């Protein structure tokens, strides 16, 4: 959620400016997890206010224009260092600024927009790859831990039979040590595998959600450049 707020702040600076309401109502501390709508960006409503107050806000606001350099500086600030949305938006802003300052005069409008799209796609791919780091390890642990427990079970059963052979009888005293070892190994394998699978599924769902956020932010940024260059 924090990354969504950080990335939304960057897009807010690009798409409309830093809005300041004339008489902003105090945001109540509600746990509502709503999304910041594009219409709220256009009105200049801060993302925090839009998330804290779910009902429509119709107050007049004063929008202060923000330059492209200011938006890039905002994306590169320490507050958005770990924001996946800021990384994607920053790539598009820097590419657009580069084309405007150097090659924009020799390229037509469609070529400039294509370069921005490709830059955003590369940043999205790199960011998605960074988000997936370590997830495959959890998948490996979750899939192999039960087999490690099964191996321990087999070893415990073998020890139980060895106990029977060494004592010459099948009493509980001869097999209890091997059976206990088998059950302990099985429990350890399940103890490792179950949390790993749960955590893997949780991270996978979060990564998919972040990918949707990056796609939506990239699309909105490209739409903004299309409107600006029209």
N, C-alpha and C positions, 0 to 999 in steps of 0.2 A: 504493500500500500504506500509505503514511503517513496518507493521508486516512481509510482504513478503520480504522486504529488509533485515530485521533483521534475519529472518529464513534462507534466502539464504546465508547470511554471515557465519552462523554456518555450513551449509552444505558445503560451499566452503572450510572452514578450514578442514573439515573431508575428503572430496573427493579429494582434490588436493593440498591444501596449500594456503598460502597467496601469490598470484601472484603479481609480479612487472614488468611491461613492461619496456623495455630498453628505448624506446622513446614514452611514452604514449601521444596520442593526447589530447588536452584539451577538455573535454566533453562539448558540447554546451548545453545551458539550454533549452532543448526541453521538451514538455510535453508528449513525447511518452511513453506509458505504456506497453512496451513489456515485455516478460518473459526472465529470464536468462536460457539459454539452457545448457544441460549437456556438450555439446561440448565446450562451453565457460568456464565451470568449469574446464574441463580437460586441457584447454590451460592456466589456471591460470588467466583469465581476471577478475578483480574485478567486483562484481555485479553492482556497480554504473556506471562503464564505459559501461557495457553491456546494461544497461537500457537507458543510456543517448545517446548512439550511436547505432542506429538500424542496420547500415550496417555491413557486416561481417568484423571482425578484424583478420588479418593474420600476425601480427607482432610476432616475436619471443619473448618469455617470459622466465624468470627464475623462477622456482618453488622451493620454500623452503619447505621441508617436515615438517609437523606438527604432533607431537606425539598425542596419544590418550588422555593423561592427559591435554595437551594444548587445545585440542578441547573441553573437558569437562569443563575446566576453562573458555573458551570462552563462552560456553552455559550458564554458571552460572553467568556471569558478569552482572552488573547492566544495561548495554545497551540492553540486551535481556531478561530482567525480565518479560516483558509483551508479549513476542513473543510466539504465539501458536506453531510455528514450532520449536522453541528452546526447549520448554518443551518436545515435542515428541522425538526430536533427542537426547536430554539429557538422556531420559529414556533408549533408545537403547544403547547409549555409555556407560552409567554406568553399565548396565547389562552385556555388552560384556567385560568391564574391570573387573567386578567382576568374571565372569567365567574364564577369563584368569589368574587372580591372585589366585583364590581359587579352583573352581571346574572344571576348563577347562581341567585339566590333566586326570580326571576320566570320563569325558563325551566325546562322540565322536562328530564329526563335526556337524552332523545333530541335535543332542540334544542341542548343544550350540546355533545354529541358531534358533531353536525353542524357546528357552528361551528368546532370543533377540526379536523375533517376538511377543511373548506374552507380554513382557514388553512394547513394543511399542504400542500394541493394548490397554493395560490398560491405558497407558498415553493418547492415542488418545481419549478413551472413557471419561476419566476424564476431559480432556481439552474441548471436545465437550459439556459436561454437564455444565462446567463453562461458556462457550459461550452462552448457552441457558438460563442462569439465567435472570429472569425478562421479558423474551420474552412472556411467558405464561400470565403474567399480562397484557401486551399490548393487547393480544388476547382477554382476558376477558373484558377489558375496551371497546375495539372496538365492541364486540358482544353485550354487555349489555347496553351501553350508549343509543342506539336508543330506547330501551324499557323503559329506565328511562325517556327519552323525551316523549315517548308515554303516560306513566303514568301521566306526567305533563299535557299533552294535555287533557287527560280524566278529571283530576281534574279541569282544566280551563273550560271545557265544563260544568261540574257539577256546578261550581260557576256561570256560565252564566245562567243556568236554575234556580238556586237559586235567582239570581237577577230578573229574570222574575217573579218568584213566589212572591217575596217580594214587587215588585212594582205593580204587577197586569197588566202589559202591556209588549208587546214585542218590545218596542222601542230600538233604538240603544244605548241609555244611559243605559238601563238595562243590556244589554249583552256585552257591549264593554269591561268592565273590565275583565270578564271571558274569552272572546275570546283573548284579549291581553295576559292574563296569559298563555293560552294554546299555543299560537304561540311562546311566549318567551321560554317556557319549551321545545318545539320541537326544536327550534333553538339551544338551549344549548346542547341538546342531540346530534344533528348532529355535532355541533362544536367540541365536545369531540370525537365522534366516528370516523369521517373522518380522522383526523391526526393520531389517534391511529392505524387505519387499514393500512394507508400508511406506517407509521413507522414500524409496525409489518412486513409487506411484505418486506421492505427494509432490516431489520435485518435478516429475514429468508433467503433471497438471499445471504447476506454476510456470514452467518454461513455456508450455503451450499458450498460457494466458499472456505472458510477456511477449511472445511472438505476435499475437494478435494486436497487442498494444503498439508494437513497433510498426506493424503493417498499417494500422490506422493512422498513426502519427506521420508516417512517411507519405501516405496518400494525402493527408490534409496539407502537409508542407508543399507537396508538388502542386496541389490545387491552388495554394496561395501564390506560388510562383507563376502559374498559368494566368491567374487573374491579374497579377502585377505586370506581366509582360504583354498582356492583351492590348 
